[in-house]
Amino acid sequence: MNRKFLFLTAFIAFAIQINAQLPKVSPESVGMDSKRLENADHAIEKAIADKEIPGAVLAVVRHGKMAYLKAYGNKQIFPSTVPMDVNTVFDLASVTKPVATAISAMILIERGELRLLDKVNLFIPNYMVWTDSAGRKKDIRVLDLMTHTSGLPPYAPVSELEKKYGSPNPDGLIEHIATVKRDFEPETDFQYSCLNYITLQRIIETITRQSLRDFAKQNIFDVLGMKHTDYKPTGETLKRVAPTQRQPDGSILRGVVHDPLARVMNGGISGNAGLFSDANDLAILAAALQNGGEYNGKRILSPLGVKAMRTVPRAVSTLGRTPGWDVFTAYASNNGDLFGPNTYGHTGYTGTSIVIDPDNDTAVILLTNRAHPDDGGDAIRLRSLVANAVAAAILGN
């Protein structure tokens, strides 16, 4: 009896683990050409040979299935060389913004606890409005944060803030953002800013009375079975992490976020960066978004919530950002040249990228560790080359 029980328990655990990954199929079974996909291999291998990146993992999702999953090069080249594998966990950098922060905000919108039109100072009372030289004022709203049209500066002086407030000090960071000079009137221009999503984090945490880490884990990652997606990874997930930059003392960052604001001022849990994940988990998320917010019978968003997240709002229709994603700003080159006009995506400083074409039901997840070991390398052009090769491999429905 005990043996049967143990066998059943082990089988269930194994089944859960298997079900947590997308079914793997041949490219041809989902209307793609294997030979054409090899062009993506060649582009990645050339980038490695040219020392633009140490290594990479590529995942292609079509019709809710994993059509291509491959590792290239090395996940570590200092102090020793360790080959890349498809289960490598990466510092997602700014891919944190859509995957954790924006989806969390949209969940609250769906629950009736938040609006895109809500003023930021409804949740952060001392959050300054924009004021021009004549004294005319305009509020900054949640929509402005999510589309990077608030007028906030791109970043903040970490060393100055650490000296003034000590570290980590999320409250000190929010005080700085709340009172820092705004660069332009909200909704009149686009300026990518980490401060927008740190502000959005504070709003989420104020409403939920939870850390962004806990809320995203409970309402996104655990729901979908994304087992290796988290802030401040531990255990098996930490063992899988690809390192990023070598530090002045000779150590390397591994499982500790690379972004200075997230690492120093926010203690590793931040709305702008700090999330770690792998290609398998991000593939599940992409499949859920392509399936109206649901994967394997588990729902994180409604179909209309997903649509709102990938649609550029009318108020900023010429500026190219949706509530969480990039459609056609200068930062959207990772979308490539061949995918459809509704394609959306996001990139991360460390060399990460996700692209989703809803019309062709295809997602491209390219994870590199270009910041390892000395913050060199470049994945910008590579992202476009890979997106084009994948798009050109789509030959059928």
Secondary structure, 3 states (H helix, E strand, C coil): CHHHHHHHHHHHHHHHHHHCCCCECCHHHHCECHHHHHHHHHHHHHHHHCCCCCEEEEEEEECCEEEEEEEEEEEECCCCCEECCCCCEEECHHHHHHHHHHHHHHHHHHCCCCCCCCEHHHCCCCCCCEECCCCCEECCEHHHHHCCCCCCCCCCCHHHHHHHHCCCCHHHHHHHHHHCCCCCCCCCCCCCCHHHHHHHHHHHHHHHCCCHHHHHHHHHHHHHCCCCCEECCCHHHHHCECCCCECCCCCECCCCCCCHHHHHHCCCCCCCCCEEECHHHHHHHHHHHHCCCEECCEECCCHHHHHHHCCCCHHHCCCCECCCCECCCHHHHHHCCCCCCCCEEEEECCCEEEEEECCCCEEEEEEECCCCCCCCCCCHHHHHHHHHHHHHCECCC
